[in-house]
Amino acid sequence: MKNVVLLGATGSIGTSSVDVILQHSDIFKLYAVAANSSVDKVAELVRKFKVERVCMFNEAAAKELEKVLGMPVLAGMEGLCELAADPKADIIINALMGAVGCLPTITAIEHGKHVALANKETMVMAGPVIWDKLAENPKSFITPIDSEHSAIFQCLSGRPEKEVEFLEITASGGPFREWPIEKFEQITVADALNHPVWSMGKKITIDSASMMNKGLEVLEAHFLFHIPYEQIKVVVHPQSMVHSLVQFRDGSLMAQLGAPDMRIPIQVALTWPDRLPLETKRLDLPTLAKLTFFEPDFNKFRCLALAFEAGRRGGIVPAMMNAANEVLVDAFLKGNLKFTDIPKHVETIMSNAPTVTGHLSLDQVLEADAEARRLTEALIK
C-alpha cells in the first residue's frame, strides 16, 4: 500500500487522480489532500477516503474546514510543503495550477519522494534547479502526468537521449486553429474557454487557446528529457488521439495513442513500469476518423514562438514569461484586457528580462517570478 499526497485535489487532474486511486484502492491510499478554497469538496474527500492530513492554500478556507471536519488543517505554502515532505508519503501528485506548484515539487524532491508531476510551471520556472535537486537526491524521481510528456516518457521507455533525433509534441490547436488572425481581436472569454477536445480548468484552457500551454510543454520536455530545443517540434493534431511522438536516429517513429482521458497518463505516472487495468474508453482503430497533422502557425499563435525564445535564452526568462502569462490570463478572464494583449505583454516583459549567466538559484527564480508579476500588473494598469 502506497500513501498518496494529492496537491490540487479538486481540479480536473485531481478529480481524475481520485478516480484512479479508487480503482486501485488495494494499492493506493489517499493519505493527504490539498486544495485552494473548495471547502465542501475537500470535506467530502476527507470523509470518503478517511484522509489523514489536509491543507488549504487559502487561509480563511483552512479555518472554515477545521470547523467543518474537527481536525487540524494546514494552510498556505508552508502547509503544501509540509505535506510534500511528510515522512509517511510515498507519492506526491502535484496537480497544483501555476507557479504555486514549484516549491512543493522541490520540497518533495529534497525529501526523496516520487513526484507524479502535472504542474508544468515547476519545470518551466526552475528546470535547472530541479536538475540540481534530483542529482542531490537520487532516491527521488519524477514521472510526468501531462498526456504529451507521458506519451514521450512511454515511447522513450528509458532509452538514452543520444538515440533521440526529435521529440514531436502534439497539440489540438485549440478553438482558434481555423480562425483567421484578423478575427483574434474579437475573441471573447467564452470563445477561448470553448475547447474542442479537453475539459480543463480555466487557466489551462486559455493557455491552450493561445498555445502558450504548448510552449510551456516544450520547455517542460526539454528539462524532463534533457533534449535540446532544436530537437523539439510541435505538430497540430486536432483529433488528440496521438499524444506525442519520438523520432529516433535509426528512422523509427514511435507514438503513444489513446482516448483523450487524463486517467490514463495519471495511472502510468503512478504505476510505471507496471500497467494495471483501467476502466476507460478504448480506441477502435477501424472506426477512427482520419488522423491529421499540421505545422503550427507561429504568427497567429505568438505565445508558442515566445516560449521557444524563452527556452533558448534560458536563465530567468522562462520564469518571467510564465509569471507574466499567469497574470495576463487572469486579467483576460476578468475582462480587463483583450486576448491579443496576452502575447503582446508577455513579449514586453521578456524583452526587459535581464540575462543571467552561470548557475541559476531558486532565489533568482522566485525573485524573477515576483518582479515579472509586478511589471505585468503595471502594464495592465
Phi, psi and chi 1 to 4 in degrees:
 res  aa     phi    psi   chi1   chi2   chi3   chi4
   1 MET       -  127.0 -177.0   67.6   70.4      -
   2 LYS  -109.4  132.1  -68.1 -174.2  176.1 -179.4
   3 ASN   -82.8  125.6  -75.4  -23.8      -      -
   4 VAL  -109.0  130.2  177.7      -      -      -
   5 VAL  -101.8  121.5  172.4      -      -      -
   6 LEU  -109.3  103.9  177.5   53.3      -      -
   7 LEU   -92.7  120.9  -53.0  179.7      -      -
   8 GLY    91.1   48.4      -      -      -      -
   9 ALA   -74.4  -19.8      -      -      -      -
  10 THR  -105.1   -1.4   58.2      -      -      -
  11 GLY   -80.6 -175.4      -      -      -      -
  12 SER   -65.4  -41.3   59.5      -      -      -
  13 ILE   -67.9  -41.5  -62.8  -66.2      -      -
  14 GLY   -60.5  -44.0      -      -      -      -
  15 THR   -62.7  -42.7  -58.8      -      -      -
  16 SER   -66.5  -36.8  -65.2      -      -      -
  17 SER   -62.6  -41.4  -61.6      -      -      -
  18 VAL   -60.3  -40.1  168.5      -      -      -
  19 ASP   -65.6  -40.6 -172.6   63.5      -      -
  20 VAL   -62.9  -45.0  170.5      -      -      -
  21 ILE   -61.1  -40.0  -67.3  167.9      -      -
  22 LEU   -64.6  -38.1 -171.8   60.5      -      -
  23 GLN   -68.7  -20.0  -71.2 -165.9   39.8      -
  24 HIS  -129.2   51.3  -61.6  -68.7      -      -
  25 SER   -69.7  -10.4   57.0      -      -      -
  26 ASP   -80.8  -11.7   57.8  -33.8      -      -
  27 ILE  -114.4  -38.6  -60.6  173.2      -      -
  28 PHE  -117.6  138.7  -58.5  113.8      -      -
  29 LYS  -115.8  129.2  171.3  180.0  167.8   49.9
  30 LEU   -76.1   95.7 -170.9   57.1      -      -
  31 TYR   -83.9  -40.3  167.5   71.4      -      -
  32 ALA  -147.1  148.9      -      -      -      -
  33 VAL  -134.6  153.9  -63.0      -      -      -
  34 ALA  -140.8  145.7      -      -      -      -
  35 ALA  -148.8  178.3      -      -      -      -
  36 ASN   -83.7  -63.2 -179.0   30.7      -      -
  37 SER  -149.8    5.8   57.6      -      -      -
  38 SER   -81.4   80.9  -59.1      -      -      -
  39 VAL   -59.7  -48.6  170.7      -      -      -
  40 ASP   -63.7  -42.8  -68.1  -18.5      -      -
  41 LYS   -65.6  -41.1  -70.9 -178.0  179.4  179.5
  42 VAL   -68.2  -41.4  172.6      -      -      -
  43 ALA   -59.1  -40.2      -      -      -      -
  44 GLU   -63.8  -43.0 -177.9 -178.8   -8.5      -
  45 LEU   -62.7  -44.4  -77.9  174.0      -      -
  46 VAL   -60.4  -43.5  171.2      -      -      -
  47 ARG   -71.1  -42.9  -70.6  166.4  177.4  149.2
  48 LYS   -67.4  -40.7 -178.7  175.7 -179.0  179.1
  49 PHE  -104.9    4.7  -70.0   92.4      -      -
  50 LYS    53.1   47.7  -63.9 -178.7  172.0   57.3
  51 VAL   -63.7  136.8  171.6      -      -      -
  52 GLU   -91.7  -29.5  -64.8 -177.2   31.5      -
  53 ARG  -135.6  145.2  -57.7 -162.5   73.5 -170.4
  54 VAL  -139.1  146.0 -170.7      -      -      -
  55 CYS  -139.3  138.7  172.9      -      -      -
  56 MET  -118.3  127.8  -59.5  -62.3  -79.1      -
  57 PHE   -65.4  -37.4 -169.5   68.2      -      -
  58 ASN   -78.8  120.4 -179.2  -71.8      -      -
  59 GLU   -66.7  -35.5  -64.6 -161.6    4.9      -
  60 ALA   -65.9  -39.5      -      -      -      -
  61 ALA   -65.3  -35.8      -      -      -      -
  62 ALA   -61.9  -43.8      -      -      -      -
  63 LYS   -65.7  -39.6  -68.5  176.8 -178.5  176.7
  64 GLU   -64.9  -41.9 -177.3 -178.9  -12.4      -
  65 LEU   -67.1  -34.9 -173.7   60.4      -      -
  66 GLU   -57.4  -41.8  -83.5 -166.7  -12.9      -
  67 LYS   -67.9  -39.8  -65.7  176.5 -176.9  176.1
  68 VAL   -67.8  -42.6  170.5      -      -      -
  69 LEU   -93.5  -23.8  -66.7  174.5      -      -
  70 GLY    68.0   34.8      -      -      -      -
  71 MET  -142.1  158.6   64.1 -177.4  -72.7      -
  72 PRO   -63.3  140.5  -19.1   30.9      -      -
  73 VAL  -128.9  121.3  175.6      -      -      -
  74 LEU   -70.9  163.8  -59.8  168.5      -      -
  75 ALA  -142.7  153.4      -      -      -      -
  76 GLY    68.3 -168.0      -      -      -      -
  77 MET   -63.3  -36.8 -178.5   59.2   70.1      -
  78 GLU   -59.6  -40.9 -175.7  177.8  -13.0      -
  79 GLY   -67.1  -42.2      -      -      -      -
  80 LEU   -59.4  -45.0  -66.1  177.5      -      -
  81 CYS   -68.8  -33.2  -69.2      -      -      -
  82 GLU   -64.4  -40.6 -174.7  170.2  -27.7      -
  83 LEU   -66.3  -39.8  -70.3 -172.4      -      -
  84 ALA   -63.7  -25.6      -      -      -      -
  85 ALA   -99.5   -0.2      -      -      -      -
  86 ASP   -54.7  126.0 -169.5  -59.7      -      -
  87 PRO   -62.8  -22.3   11.3  -19.7      -      -
  88 LYS   -84.9  -10.6  -68.1 -175.9  179.4  179.7
  89 ALA   -81.2  135.3      -      -      -      -
  90 ASP  -101.9  -41.2  -61.4  -61.1      -      -
  91 ILE  -128.0  132.6  -57.0  172.8      -      -
  92 ILE  -108.2  112.8  -48.2  -62.1      -      -
  93 ILE   -89.5  114.2  -60.2  178.1      -      -
  94 ASN  -100.1   96.1 -171.7  -18.0      -      -
  95 ALA  -110.8   23.6      -      -      -      -
  96 LEU   -69.1  154.5  -63.4  165.9      -      -
  97 MET  -102.2  124.9 -178.2   57.7   64.6      -
  98 GLY    87.7 -166.4      -      -      -      -
  99 ALA   -63.0  -19.1      -      -      -      -
 100 VAL   -60.6  -19.9   69.4      -      -      -
 101 GLY   -79.6   -9.6      -      -      -      -
 102 CYS   -67.8  -54.4 -174.4      -      -      -
 103 LEU   -63.3  -40.6  -77.6  176.7      -      -
 104 PRO   -61.3  -36.3  -28.1   37.0      -      -
 105 THR   -62.5  -47.3  -61.1      -      -      -
 106 ILE   -63.4  -41.1  -70.5  172.7      -      -
 107 THR   -61.5  -43.2  -57.8      -      -      -
 108 ALA   -62.2  -42.1      -      -      -      -
 109 ILE   -63.4  -43.2  -66.9  170.5      -      -
 110 GLU   -61.1  -22.4  -71.0  174.3  -22.3      -
 111 HIS  -106.0   20.0  -72.7   79.8      -      -
 112 GLY    70.4   28.7      -      -      -      -
 113 LYS   -89.6  158.0  -54.7  -61.2 -176.3 -177.1
 114 HIS   -82.8  118.6  167.5 -167.2      -      -
 115 VAL  -106.4  116.1 -179.8      -      -      -
 116 ALA   -92.7  108.1      -      -      -      -
 117 LEU  -104.4  116.2 -174.1   63.7      -      -
 118 ALA  -109.5   -5.6      -      -      -      -
 119 ASN   -92.3   89.9  176.5 -101.9      -      -
 120 LYS   -66.9  -23.7   59.3  178.6   64.1   67.3
 121 GLU   -61.4  -28.3  -69.4   85.3   -4.1      -
 122 THR   -53.8  -51.1  -72.3      -      -      -
 123 MET   -74.2  -35.5  -57.9  -56.1  -70.6      -
 124 VAL   -63.1  -48.1  172.1      -      -      -
 125 MET   -68.9  -45.7  -69.2  173.1   62.8      -
 126 ALA  -134.1   35.8      -      -      -      -
 127 GLY   -51.6  -50.4      -      -      -      -
 128 PRO   -62.0  -34.8  -24.1   34.7      -      -
 129 VAL   -66.5  -41.5  177.1      -      -      -
 130 ILE   -61.9  -43.2  -58.5  -63.0      -      -
 131 TRP   -54.3  -48.2  -83.3   -7.0      -      -
 132 ASP   -61.4  -44.5  -67.7  -18.0      -      -
 133 LYS   -65.1  -39.1  -66.0  -64.3 -178.7 -177.8
 134 LEU   -66.4  -37.6  -73.0  169.4      -      -
 135 ALA   -65.6  -34.9      -      -      -      -
 136 GLU   -78.0  -19.6  -66.6  166.5    5.9      -
 137 ASN  -129.9   76.3  -60.6  -83.8      -      -
 138 PRO   -63.7  -17.2   20.0  -30.8      -      -
 139 LYS   -73.4  -21.8  -72.9 -174.2  178.5  179.9
 140 SER   -86.3  148.1 -174.6      -      -      -
 141 PHE  -154.1  159.8   61.3   98.3      -      -
 142 ILE  -115.3  133.4  -67.4  174.1      -      -
 143 THR  -117.3  131.4   50.8      -      -      -
 144 PRO   -80.9  145.1   27.8  -32.0      -      -
 145 ILE  -102.8  -34.0  -76.6  179.7      -      -
 146 ASP   -46.5  135.7  -86.4  -13.1      -      -
 147 SER   -59.8  -36.1   60.1      -      -      -
 148 GLU   -68.6  -44.1  -63.8   82.7   -1.4      -
 149 HIS   -74.6  -31.0  -58.5   94.5      -      -
 150 SER   -63.2  -41.6  176.8      -      -      -
 151 ALA   -60.7  -46.7      -      -      -      -
 152 ILE   -63.8  -43.7  -66.5  167.9      -      -
 153 PHE   -56.0  -43.9  178.2   75.9      -      -
 154 GLN   -70.4  -39.2  -66.7  175.1   67.0      -
 155 CYS   -67.3  -39.5  -69.9      -      -      -
 156 LEU   -69.4  -43.2  -71.6  173.1      -      -
 157 SER    46.2   43.0 -167.3      -      -      -
 158 GLY    86.8    2.7      -      -      -      -
 159 ARG   -67.5  146.2  -56.0  -57.6  -54.0  173.9
 160 PRO   -69.0  148.6   23.1  -32.1      -      -
 161 GLU   -62.1  -24.2   53.4  -97.3   28.0      -
 162 LYS   -64.8  -18.4   67.7  179.6 -178.3 -179.7
 163 GLU   -84.7   -8.4  -65.1 -176.9   -1.5      -
 164 VAL   -89.6  130.3  175.0      -      -      -
 165 GLU   -92.7  -45.6 -163.4  167.3  -80.9      -
 166 PHE  -148.9  148.3  -72.8  103.1      -      -
 167 LEU  -100.8  134.4  -56.6 -177.9      -      -
 168 GLU  -118.7  108.2  -59.7 -150.8   28.8      -
 169 ILE   -92.8  122.1  -59.3  174.8      -      -
 170 THR   -84.7  150.9   54.2      -      -      -
 171 ALA  -135.9  140.3      -      -      -      -
 172 SER   -68.3  -26.8   69.6      -      -      -
 173 GLY    94.7  -12.6      -      -      -      -
 174 GLY    67.5 -171.6      -      -      -      -
 175 PRO   -73.8  -13.3   25.6  -33.8      -      -
 176 PHE  -111.8   18.4  -52.9  127.8      -      -
 177 ARG   -58.0  -37.2  180.0  176.0   61.5   82.6
 178 GLU  -103.6    2.7  -63.8 -176.9   -8.6      -
 179 TRP   -75.0  138.8  -79.9   43.2      -      -
 180 PRO   -70.4  148.1   24.9  -32.7      -      -
 181 ILE   -60.7  -25.3 -165.5  169.7      -      -
 182 GLU   -64.8  -23.1  -66.3   77.5   19.2      -
 183 LYS   -89.1   -6.2  -75.0 -174.6   64.5  178.5
 184 PHE   -63.9  -28.6  -86.2   36.5      -      -
 185 GLU   -64.1  -21.3  -70.5  -77.2  -25.6      -
 186 GLN   -94.9   -0.6  -55.7  165.2   27.4      -
 187 ILE   -63.1  129.8  -70.9  172.4      -      -
 188 THR  -101.1  169.4   66.5      -      -      -
 189 VAL   -60.7  -42.1  171.9      -      -      -
 190 ALA   -61.4  -41.1      -      -      -      -
 191 ASP   -59.1  -46.7  -66.7  -29.7      -      -
 192 ALA   -70.7  -26.8      -      -      -      -
 193 LEU   -84.7   -4.1  -71.2  174.2      -      -
 194 ASN   -90.9   70.5 -173.4   27.4      -      -
 195 HIS   -72.8  136.1 -162.7  -79.6      -      -
 196 PRO   -75.3  -15.3   26.8  -34.2      -      -
 197 VAL  -127.5  -57.1  178.9      -      -      -
 198 TRP   -95.4  146.5  -64.9   97.0      -      -
 199 SER  -103.8  110.6  175.6      -      -      -
 200 MET  -136.3  176.2  -53.8  173.5  -71.5      -
 201 GLY   -67.5  165.1      -      -      -      -
 202 LYS   -63.1  -42.9  -71.7 -175.4  177.7 -178.9
 203 LYS   -63.2  -48.4 -167.2  -91.4 -178.9 -177.2
 204 ILE   -68.7  -29.5 -165.0  171.5      -      -
 205 THR   -68.2  -40.5  -56.7      -      -      -
 206 ILE   -66.0  -41.3  -59.5  -58.5      -      -
 207 ASP   -60.3  -36.9  -79.3   -9.6      -      -
 208 SER   -66.9  -39.1 -178.5      -      -      -
 209 ALA   -64.2  -37.0      -      -      -      -
 210 SER   -86.8  -10.1   70.7      -      -      -
 211 MET    66.9   12.8  -71.2 -163.8   74.3      -
 212 MET   -63.2  -34.6  175.4   59.7   88.3      -
 213 ASN   -57.2  -40.6 -167.4   49.2      -      -
 214 LYS   -70.0  -34.0 -153.2   53.5   49.0  178.3
 215 GLY   -64.1  -42.8      -      -      -      -
 216 LEU   -61.5  -36.5  -61.4  179.2      -      -
 217 GLU   -67.8  -31.8  -72.2  172.8    9.0      -
 218 VAL   -62.2  -47.1  167.2      -      -      -
 219 LEU   -64.4  -41.2  -85.4   75.1      -      -
 220 GLU   -62.6  -41.5 -175.7 -179.3    7.8      -
 221 ALA   -62.3  -40.0      -      -      -      -
 222 HIS   -57.4  -45.4  166.6   73.9      -      -
 223 PHE   -80.8  -30.6  -70.9  115.0      -      -
 224 LEU   -71.8  -39.5  -79.0  173.9      -      -
 225 PHE  -114.6    2.9  -54.5  114.6      -      -
 226 HIS    58.8   39.5  -61.9 -105.1      -      -
 227 ILE  -107.6  129.5  -59.5  -62.2      -      -
 228 PRO   -60.1  153.0  -20.7   31.5      -      -
 229 TYR   -61.5  -32.9  -71.1  107.5      -      -
 230 GLU   -69.6   -8.3   57.1  -92.0   22.3      -
 231 GLN  -109.2   19.4  -69.5  174.2 -115.0      -
 232 ILE  -121.2  126.0  -57.1  175.8      -      -
 233 LYS  -119.3  158.7  -62.0  179.6  178.8  179.9
 234 VAL  -118.1  133.4  171.3      -      -      -
 235 VAL  -129.1  132.6   59.3      -      -      -
 236 VAL   -83.0  126.2  176.9      -      -      -
 237 HIS  -136.1   90.8  168.5   51.9      -      -
 238 PRO   -59.6  -28.4  -23.6   33.9      -      -
 239 GLN   -75.2  -18.4  -65.8   79.8   25.5      -
 240 SER    54.5   38.3  -64.1      -      -      -
 241 MET   -99.5  -35.4  -60.1  -65.0 -179.0      -
 242 VAL   -91.9  116.3  177.9      -      -      -
 243 HIS   -90.0  -17.3  -63.5  -63.4      -      -
 244 SER   169.5  170.1  -83.4      -      -      -
 245 LEU  -139.6  158.1  -47.4   93.2      -      -
 246 VAL  -127.1  122.5  177.1      -      -      -
 247 GLN   -92.7  118.4  174.6   73.9   61.2      -
 248 PHE   -93.1  161.8  -70.0   95.4      -      -
 249 ARG   -69.5  -14.4   61.4 -177.7  179.8  178.9
 250 ASP   -89.3    4.8   63.7   -2.1      -      -
 251 GLY    97.2   -8.8      -      -      -      -
 252 SER   -74.2  135.8  -60.3      -      -      -
 253 LEU  -117.6  115.6 -178.2   64.7      -      -
 254 MET  -109.0  136.8  -64.9 -171.4   68.5      -
 255 ALA  -130.2  155.4      -      -      -      -
 256 GLN  -115.7  125.2 -174.2  -96.2  -29.1      -
 257 LEU  -113.3  155.7  -76.2   72.8      -      -
 258 GLY   175.8  163.7      -      -      -      -
 259 ALA   -61.6  148.5      -      -      -      -
 260 PRO   -72.7   76.7   24.0  -30.3      -      -
 261 ASP  -135.3  116.0 -174.5  -26.3      -      -
 262 MET   -68.2  -13.0  -74.1  -53.8  -59.7      -
 263 ARG   -64.3  -28.6  -70.3  176.1  -62.8  174.9
 264 ILE   -66.0  -57.0  -61.4  172.5      -      -
 265 PRO   -64.7  -29.3   20.2  -31.8      -      -
 266 ILE   -63.0  -47.2  -70.5  167.0      -      -
 267 GLN   -65.6  -38.9 -179.8  163.2  -61.8      -
 268 VAL   -57.9  -44.4  167.8      -      -      -
 269 ALA   -63.4  -33.1      -      -      -      -
 270 LEU   -83.3  -30.6  -64.4 -178.8      -      -
 271 THR  -115.7   -6.7   65.9      -      -      -
 272 TRP   -52.9  137.6 -174.0  -96.3      -      -
 273 PRO   -89.6    5.3   33.2  -35.5      -      -
 274 ASP   -77.9  149.2  -62.3  -31.3      -      -
 275 ARG  -119.8  114.2  -69.7 -169.1 -178.0  -89.5
 276 LEU  -101.1  160.8  -55.7 -176.7      -      -
 277 PRO   -59.7  148.3  -19.6   30.4      -      -
 278 LEU  -147.8  127.4 -176.2   66.3      -      -
 279 GLU   -80.4   97.1  -67.0 -179.3   11.8      -
 280 THR  -154.4  168.1 -174.5      -      -      -
 281 LYS   -65.7  141.1 -177.0  180.0  178.1 -178.1
 282 ARG  -102.5  148.8  -92.7   55.4  174.5  167.7
 283 LEU   -81.3  133.6  -69.2 -174.1      -      -
 284 ASP  -109.9   96.8 -177.9   17.3      -      -
 285 LEU   -54.5  -43.6  -68.3  177.7      -      -
 286 PRO   -62.5  -22.9  -24.0   35.0      -      -
 287 THR   -97.8   -0.6   64.2      -      -      -
 288 LEU   -68.9  144.5  -79.4 -176.4      -      -
 289 ALA   -67.4  167.4      -      -      -      -
 290 LYS   -59.6  134.9 -177.2  170.2   64.1  173.5
 291 LEU   -90.5  126.3  -59.0 -178.8      -      -
 292 THR  -122.5  153.1   53.5      -      -      -
 293 PHE  -140.4  137.8  -58.9   88.1      -      -
 294 PHE  -136.8  155.0  -53.0   93.8      -      -
 295 GLU   -71.5  140.5  -67.0  -78.6  -12.7      -
 296 PRO   -70.9  151.2   25.4  -31.8      -      -
 297 ASP   -95.0  101.2 -172.7  -27.9      -      -
 298 PHE   -71.5  -19.3  -73.5   93.5      -      -
 299 ASN   -76.3  -43.5  -69.0  -39.3      -      -
 300 LYS   -69.6  -40.8  -84.4 -156.5  -48.1 -173.3
 301 PHE  -108.8   75.2  -62.3  102.6      -      -
 302 ARG   -62.6  -29.4 -180.0   69.3 -176.0  142.7
 303 CYS   -60.8  -34.3  -76.3      -      -      -
 304 LEU   -65.4  -43.6 -178.9   57.2      -      -
 305 ALA   -64.2  -39.9      -      -      -      -
 306 LEU   -64.9  -35.9  -69.3  170.2      -      -
 307 ALA   -65.5  -43.0      -      -      -      -
 308 PHE   -59.5  -42.7  -90.5  101.4      -      -
 309 GLU   -62.7  -43.4  179.1 -172.1  -27.2      -
 310 ALA   -61.8  -41.3      -      -      -      -
 311 GLY   -63.0  -43.7      -      -      -      -
 312 ARG   -67.5  -35.8  -66.0 -173.1 -174.5  105.2
 313 ARG   -72.7  -36.1  -72.8  177.9   61.7 -173.5
 314 GLY    67.4 -155.4      -      -      -      -
 315 GLY    62.4 -131.6      -      -      -      -
 316 ILE   -93.7    0.7   61.0  171.0      -      -
 317 VAL   -61.4  -46.0  179.5      -      -      -
 318 PRO   -59.2  -39.5  -26.6   37.0      -      -
 319 ALA   -64.2  -40.6      -      -      -      -
 320 MET   -69.5  -40.0  -64.3 -168.8   73.5      -
 321 MET   -60.1  -47.1  175.9 -161.3   71.6      -
 322 ASN   -62.7  -44.6  178.0   71.6      -      -
 323 ALA   -63.9  -45.3      -      -      -      -
 324 ALA   -59.3  -44.0      -      -      -      -
 325 ASN   -62.7  -41.1 -179.8   66.9      -      -
 326 GLU   -60.4  -44.8  -75.4 -170.4   21.4      -
 327 VAL   -65.9  -41.6  173.3      -      -      -
 328 LEU   -68.9  -39.7  -68.2  163.3      -      -
 329 VAL   -63.3  -42.7  167.6      -      -      -
 330 ASP   -60.9  -42.4 -177.5   64.0      -      -
 331 ALA   -65.4  -38.8      -      -      -      -
 332 PHE   -64.1  -43.9  171.0   67.6      -      -
 333 LEU   -61.8  -30.3  -74.7  167.3      -      -
 334 LYS   -86.3   -1.2  -68.5  174.6  178.4  175.0
 335 GLY    81.3   20.4      -      -      -      -
 336 ASN   -94.4   -6.2  -65.8  -25.1      -      -
 337 LEU  -158.6  170.5   48.3   73.5      -      -
 338 LYS   -86.0  158.9  -65.0 -174.1  -66.9 -174.2
 339 PHE   -57.9  -38.9 -175.6   78.5      -      -
 340 THR   -71.5  -14.0   49.3      -      -      -
 341 ASP   -72.9  -21.9  -71.9  -29.8      -      -
 342 ILE   -61.5  -58.7  -64.0  174.4      -      -
 343 PRO   -64.7  -33.4   20.5  -31.6      -      -
 344 LYS   -61.5  -46.8 -178.3  174.3   71.2  174.2
 345 HIS   -76.2  -33.8  -69.2  -27.2      -      -
 346 VAL   -58.9  -43.4  167.1      -      -      -
 347 GLU   -63.6  -38.4 -173.2  164.9   17.6      -
 348 THR   -62.2  -46.1  -61.7      -      -      -
 349 ILE   -62.5  -43.8  -63.0  -60.0      -      -
 350 MET   -64.2  -37.5  -75.4  176.9   55.0      -
 351 SER   -65.6  -24.1   66.7      -      -      -
 352 ASN   -98.7    3.0  -67.2  -42.0      -      -
 353 ALA   -73.6  128.6      -      -      -      -
 354 PRO   -71.1  153.2   25.7  -32.3      -      -
 355 THR   -81.8  129.1  -60.0      -      -      -
 356 VAL  -115.5  119.7  174.4      -      -      -
 357 THR  -106.2  161.0   57.5      -      -      -
 358 GLY    82.9 -162.7      -      -      -      -
 359 HIS   -68.8  128.0 -167.3   81.4      -      -
 360 LEU   -90.2  127.6 -173.1   66.7      -      -
 361 SER  -102.4  160.6   70.4      -      -      -
 362 LEU   -63.0  -38.4  179.0   59.2      -      -
 363 ASP   -60.0  -41.4  -74.8  -16.7      -      -
 364 GLN   -62.6  -40.9  -73.5  175.2  -52.4      -
 365 VAL   -62.8  -47.5  168.4      -      -      -
 366 LEU   -67.5  -37.0  -62.3  178.4      -      -
 367 GLU   -66.2  -40.6  -72.6  168.6    9.2      -
 368 ALA   -64.7  -40.1      -      -      -      -
 369 ASP   -60.9  -48.0  176.3   87.8      -      -
 370 ALA   -64.6  -41.6      -      -      -      -
 371 GLU   -65.6  -41.3  176.9   67.2    1.8      -
 372 ALA   -64.6  -36.7      -      -      -      -
 373 ARG   -65.3  -42.2  -69.3  173.2 -167.6  -83.5
 374 ARG   -62.6  -46.6 -174.8 -171.9   66.9   78.3
 375 LEU   -64.4  -38.6  -67.7  171.3      -      -
 376 THR   -69.3  -40.8  -53.4      -      -      -
 377 GLU   -59.6  -40.2  -68.7  -76.2    3.7      -
 378 ALA   -65.2  -40.1      -      -      -      -
 379 LEU   -60.6  -43.2  -92.4  179.7      -      -
 380 ILE   -64.9  -40.9  -66.5  169.7      -      -
 381 LYS   -66.2      -  -68.8  175.4 -178.2  176.7
